[in-house]
Amino acid sequence: MRRYARGPCGGGKTFTLTRRIVHSLECGFVSGIDEVLAITFTSKAAGEIKSRVKGALKACGRTDQALLVDSAWISTIHGACARML
């Protein structure tokens, strides 16, 4: 399933991505955080998304998945390519 979040600075993209990732896990669209790919433009944004996803997963009782967020495919395009290499 492909989903895109576009918009201006402060437009809620990070919030939207966080909600979509957590919702996909809660509803079973993906079986684990390792099936999620989120690409951002900056390392700061990627870190913020990871932090928010981790907090939201802990809040809804999915601590097993929250522990895996740091190794999830949430990064910049450069980080994802470097990881593949």
Beta strands, then each sheet from edge to edge (+ up, - down):
strand 1: 37-40
strand 2: 73-76
sheet 1: 1+ 2+
end
